[in-house]
Amino acid sequence: MARRALPARWVGSSASWAVEYAAAANVAYRLTLKPSAAFLYQAERYVHPMIREPIFSGDVVISGGGMTGLTLGLALHQAGLAVAVADAQPLSDQAAPEHDGRSSALACTSMRMLDAVGAGAHLRPYTQSIKDILVVDGRPYGGLKPGGPGPDQLHFDRRELSPGGEGEPLGCMIENRWARVALAKAAQEAGLIVFAPERASHMIENAAPGRAHLVLDSGAVLEAALIVACDGRFSSLRQKAGVRTLDHAYHQKAIVLTVEHEHPHQGVAYEYFMPAGPFAILPLPGNRSSLVWCEKPLCADVLGNMDEAGFQDALEARFGDFLGWVKPASPRWVHPLTLKFSERFIHERLALVGDAARGIHPIAGQGFNLGVRDCAALTDVLVDVKRTGLDLGAEATLQRYEHWRRTDSTAIGLGSHLLALLFSNDYSVIRAARGLGLSLVDKIGLARKFFMRTAGGHVGDLPSLLRGKTSNL
Ligand SMILES: Cc1cc2nc3c(=O)[nH]c(=O)nc-3n(C[C@H](O)[C@H](O)[C@H](O)COP(=O)(O)OP(=O)(O)OC[C@H]3O[C@@H](n4cnc5c(N)ncnc54)[C@H](O)[C@@H]3O)c2cc1C
């Protein structure tokens, strides 16, 4: 493939110049539509490693095009900022069924944001409303282990939030792979620039006055006033920036899979707090549910590697027969559970967003929801700063973002951490205390409403996108 040196500097006025320019310069930038991969697109580029002139120059560059990175990219692009996203993996791989077996409980406010960025319509055919949540301290009904369901149950009922009607659902469930497909389709429709597969190597904070560079493994450079790390809980940009994290290993692993069952779940999500960790049955469209089955690491590995027949027995024993027969409908994934909370969410010309800012225990299903709230808050801040012509990557800008996101992140992160510690043991005193706690909350309407509103994301000062409004320049 013939390569041509790029001219000394490209002066472009809009973000779309990067694609046009690369094509015109014959650097083999190919934007390939793959209808078979559900309209995902993949930009493949081969750039000479010695070339250091930016192939994109705009307002914001995002490292990581997972669920958080694409949500942020879409929000900023729609707001009128020049933004590009780089992800280490081809987007088509991320939508493959074997890529990520997790499903996510999305808060209502997160759905509003996904609607606002154009992904909602692609998402809805695959979502299941959560109508009720049943929290049980004990073992699933019908389980073979002694004990059965504990007497202390906590019922969250959507109708309580809007008496008289059916009420807004408490949230909705979506398989992550469909969320990724929906976001990728929205990105394609919006014309968001995505470089994938392109792994970010490092950033240069002050490559030029007011400008930072994201250097990719291929040698290509993306330039912006602000770099955003959406590269997950093991964020390499965070590590290279020297931002420390508060770490905790829960000595638990989550076995994640989808199951099919005989009877409809009626939109009920069940969370059983078992001695080794939570066991959640989360409703998906059809007679299917997503399981998050937490166990001690050794036990989880055994369950993860068990043959089909052995796992079927273990599943029936744990799940019980309250939904008739049950059988696996997907492969099994095993996730070690850890807490990784960043000391700061910002560094010089760098903002941490999503799991890069904090990866938390999935006990309350809030990890991605927090990431969506980061995206909405950062969008509001950047749009406001851009309007006034100030520096998007300045410390004052970044501090506004961090300040906005600190309290909510700490409250949810700490809350999930305490729940995980409190509900993952079998000490009789703690068991009695949490039983009392559950029945108390169950009896106090205000407390139930507080938890439902928090789970729905109706907390604190909501950014515009979470109120269903768009944020434009
Ligand atoms: C068992 C389990 C259940 C969960 N359930 C829920 C739930 O019900 N509700 C909820 O809200 N949350 C839930 N979560 C949390 C949720 O899955 C995460 O918060 C979410 O996936 C984080 O998304 P992200 O895009 O920030 O990070 P990631 O999904 O980790 O994506 C990071 C992206 O960055 C890319 N990348 C990495 N390094 C680089 C690099 N150097 N250069 C370029 N790209 C790079 C990767 O390819 C990837 O696409 C759960 C988590 C677990 C483990």
The ligand as a Gaussian input file, in Angstrom:
#p B3LYP/6-31G(d) Opt

LIG

0 1
 C      -21.304000      -8.449000      36.686000
 C      -21.563000      -7.012000      36.393000
 C      -22.865000      -6.550000      36.294000
 C      -23.121000      -5.187000      36.067000
 N      -24.417000      -4.744000      36.016000
 C      -24.656000      -3.426000      35.840000
 C      -25.997000      -2.921000      35.823000
 O      -26.975000      -3.664000      35.967000
 N      -26.192000      -1.575000      35.653000
 C      -25.147000      -0.716000      35.501000
 O      -25.374000       0.504000      35.373000
 N      -23.871000      -1.170000      35.517000
 C      -23.604000      -2.492000      35.674000
 N      -22.312000      -2.944000      35.666000
 C      -21.222000      -1.991000      35.428000
 C      -21.070000      -1.701000      33.921000
 O      -20.973000      -2.904000      33.194000
 C      -19.835000      -0.843000      33.701000
 O      -19.921000       0.279000      34.533000
 C      -19.739000      -0.369000      32.245000
 O      -19.664000      -1.460000      31.367000
 C      -18.518000       0.512000      32.075000
 O      -18.461000       0.971000      30.758000
 P      -17.191000       1.815000      30.253000
 O      -17.504000       2.125000      28.830000
 O      -16.906000       2.920000      31.200000
 O      -15.964000       0.820000      30.358000
 P      -15.678000      -0.502000      29.522000
 O      -16.940000      -1.245000      29.258000
 O      -14.587000      -1.211000      30.242000
 O      -15.153000       0.021000      28.111000
 C      -13.855000       0.528000      27.951000
 C      -13.588000       0.669000      26.470000
 O      -12.292000       1.253000      26.310000
 C      -11.568000       0.537000      25.326000
 N      -10.147000       0.685000      25.659000
 C       -9.483000       0.183000      26.726000
 N       -8.200000       0.563000      26.703000
 C       -8.049000       1.337000      25.585000
 C       -6.942000       2.023000      24.996000
 N       -5.723000       2.017000      25.555000
 N       -7.153000       2.704000      23.842000
 C       -8.386000       2.741000      23.262000
 N       -9.456000       2.088000      23.766000
 C       -9.285000       1.405000      24.923000
 C      -12.088000      -0.886000      25.397000
 O      -11.902000      -1.553000      24.157000
 C      -13.567000      -0.664000      25.733000
 O      -14.354000      -0.558000      24.565000
 C      -22.039000      -4.288000      35.912000
 C      -20.718000      -4.759000      36.002000
 C      -20.484000      -6.100000      36.237000
 C      -19.050000      -6.591000      36.347000

